Amino acid sequence: MTRPITVGADGSAESLAAVHWAAREAVRRSLPLRIVHAREKTDAEDRAADAQEALVRTADEAGGRHPGLTVTTDLLDGGPVEALTAAAAESDTLVLGSRGHGAIVGFLLGSVGQQVIAAATRPVVLVRAQDRAESEAAGREIVVGQQGGPEDSAAALEFAFEAAAARGAALRVVRAWALPTVFTYSPGSLALADEAGGLEPYEKKALELALQPWLERYPDVKVTQQVEMGSAGEVLLSVAARAQLMVVGRRAHRSAVGSRIGSVAHAVVHHAPSPVAVVPPA
């Protein structure tokens, strides 16, 4: 079954940028584009016709920019979080607009966007209103974070390598490491680090092992390996300005105050200027 690139549209500048990003991605990957609007449960019925009309206009604009692209539209009921999460499950990728930077403006804790990201079983890409196609054509990199062992970031690495191959872009894989504490390294890991000649060589070797299968699968993708001491969020954001797309894995969990997606994904989602793909574990 061919899964579409699905994008949420609500008439905002951010969602329009997301539609254009999703259309370009669908063309690159020869996938259909599905544009959806998720209604609030409290929306009056007479707003459905307006929403459907707006969907048709948006689809016409996307199709006009990309002749040959298959575009469909759907008006979704049941509430935005539930509807968009279900739409993501049926999609290759779900694309949403993001309102801006910072901890206040953007995806607030408990907002629709954050809840969908935390619950989605497929990658979710967040797009800023200022995103333009020119950034993809300017030779900027795909940047992806890698952490843990080979399996821990496999889904994010697969998404990033596939994106780089589709765009003919270079890929930067970033692994951050911290000074040892009882929380960051097990005794076994420290023993292996001693055998490797120290923590930094150990981290470099761990990154090489994680990348090996993807380098073999995508031999034409130019890859830069970056291992740097610091928090993963800060290290990733230090190279965000050179990225056309940031890719991070997701560690979603629920707490008393709502769904959360992990500190690294949270930092990149809120502060990276480029589109950000949040990829759930395989």
N, C-alpha and C positions, 0 to 999 in steps of 0.2 A: 504494500500500500504506500502510495506517495503522500507524505505528510506536507501540508502547506507551511509557508511562513505566515503566521497569524499576527496581526497588529491591532491594538486597541485604538479606537478613534473616538474623541469626544468633542471635537471642534476647536480644541486649544492649539496654540502654536507648537507646543511640545508634541502633541499627538500627530500633527501634520508632518513635523520633522521625522517622527517615528515611522509614519506611513511611507515617506520617501526613502528612508533608510531600508525599510523592509522590502520595498519594491526593488531597489538596487540589489539587495541580497538575493531575492527570489530570482532575478534575471541571472546573476552570477552563477547560481546553483541549479538553474533550470527547474525551479519549483513554482507551483502556483502561489498566489497571494490571496489571503483571506483577510478582509477588513471587517472588524466586529465593533459593535457598540454595546456595552453592558449597562443595562438600565438599573437604576436604583429601585428597590422594592416599593418605595413610596412615590415613584413617578406616576403622574396621571396618564391615563390611556391616550389622551389627545396629544401627548408628546411623542408617541410612537411614530406617528406619521412624519413629524418633523425630523426625528432621528433617522428614519429610513431614508428620507429625502437627502439628508446630509451625507449618509453613507454612499448613496448613489453618486452624488457630486464628487466625493472623495475618490471613489473607485474610477470614475470617468477621468479625473485628473491623473491618477496613477497610470491608468491604461494609456492615456494620451502621451505621457512621457516615455512609456515603454511599450511600443507596439509589439504585439505578439505575446505579451504577458497575460496569463489567465488570472482574472481577478473576480472573486466572489465576495458577497457581503452577507452579514448576518446580524440581526438584532437579537441580543441575548437577554433572557429574563432570569430571575432568581437571585439577583444581587450581584454587584461587580466582582467581589472576591470569589464567590462560588462559580460564577459564569466564566471568568477569565481563567481560573485554575482548571476548570473542565476543558476550556478551549486549548489551553497549553498542552494538556494530555493528548490531544488529538493532532498536535502540530509538531513540526520539526523544531521550530523556535517560536517563542512568543516575544513580541516587541511592544514596549510601552514607552510613552513620553515621560520625561523626568523634568521637574520644575526648576531645578537649580542646584546650587552648591550650599554646603553648610548643614549643620545639624537641625536647624529650624526650617529653612526653606528646602523642600525636597521631599524625600520619602520619610515621613514621620513615623515613629514607632506606633504600630497599630493602624497605619493607613492602609488603603487598598493595595497600593504598590508593594509595600513591605510584606503584607500577608500573602499576596500572590507569589512573590519571590520565594518566601519560606515554604510554601506548600507545593509549588509547581514541580512536576516530575520531569519537565523538559527545560532546556536553557531559556532564560529570560534576558532579553537585551533592553537596556535603558538608554534612551536617546534624549539629548538636550535640544532645546529649541534652536540653538545656534548651529547645530550640526549641518554641514554642507558636504556635497559630494567631492568638493575640491580637496578636502583633507584626506580622502581615500586615494586620490591621484597624486598626492604630493610626496610619495615615497615614505610616508610614515610607517612605523613598525606595528605589528601586532605584539602586544605585551601580555604575558601570562605568568601567573604566580604558581610556583610548585612548592609543595611542602610534604614532609613525611616520606614514606616509602613509595615504591613504584606504583602501587595501587591507589594511594591516597589522592593523587591528583590526576589519575588516568583520564577521567571524563573531561576535565578542563583542558588537559593537554591535547586530547583528540579534537575537541572543538577548535582550539587555537591553531593546530596544524592544518586542519581542514580549511579554516578561514584564510590562513596565510597562503595555502596552495591555490584556493579559488581566486584570490586577489593578486597573486604573484608578488606578495609582500614578504619582507624579512620578518623573522620572529625572534623576539627577545624573551628568554625564559629566566625568571628571577626567583632565586631561592634565598631567603633571609635566615640568618642564624643569630642566636643570642648567646651571651656568656652563660656557662652552665649553672643551673640551679636544680633543685630536686624536682622542679616542675617541668623543666625543658629537656633534660636528658636522663635516661635511665642509667643505672650502673653498667648495664651491658653496652649501651651506646657509648658511654665514656671509655670503656675498655677498647671498643672498636676504633674510637677516635685516637686513642694512644697508639694503636697499631698503625693507623694511617699517617701518623706524624703530627697530629694536632687536630683541633676542631675544624679549621678552615679546609684542610685537605679532605677531611672526612665528609664535610658538607658538599664539596665539589664532586667527590666520588658518588655520593648519594644522588646528586643531580644527574650525573652521567648515566647511572644505572636506570633512573626513571625515564630518561630521554631515549635510551637505546632503541626500544621497539619503534618509537615514532620517527626517529632519524632513519631507520631502515625502511619504514613505510612511505616516508615523504623525503626521498633523497634530494629533490630539487629545491626544497625550502631552505633558505639560508638562515642559520640559527646562531644567535649569540647567547652564550651561557653567562649569567651574572650571579655570583654568589657574594653576598654582602652582609656584614654584621649590622643588626638593627631590627626593629619591629617590622613584620612583614608588610603591614599597611603603609608605614612611612617609606620603606624601601620601594615599594611599588609606585607610590605617588611621586617619588623623586624622579621617576622616568616617564610619568604620565604625559608630560607635555609633548613627547616625541611620538605618542601612540595615536593611531587611527582607530584602535579598538583595544580595550582592556578586557582581559578574561580572568575571572577568579572562580574558584570552587566555592561551594556552599556547604555550611554546616548548620542546618536549621534546627532549632529546638524551641520548645514552648516554655514560657515562664508565666508567673502570676500576672505580669504586665503585658503579655501578648507574645506574638511570634517574633523571634529574632533570627538573624541569618549568619551570625558569627562576626567577630570584630574586624577581620580583614576585609571581608566582602562589604561590611557596613561602611568602613572607611573609604573604600574605593568608590562605592556607589554614590556616596555623598560628595566626594571631593574631586574625582577625576573629571576633566573637561570633555573627554571623548566619550563615545558610547561605551557602555560596560556590559559585558555578558556575564551573568551569574549562572554557573553550571552546577546542577545537582549531582550528587554521586551516582555512579552507574548502578 
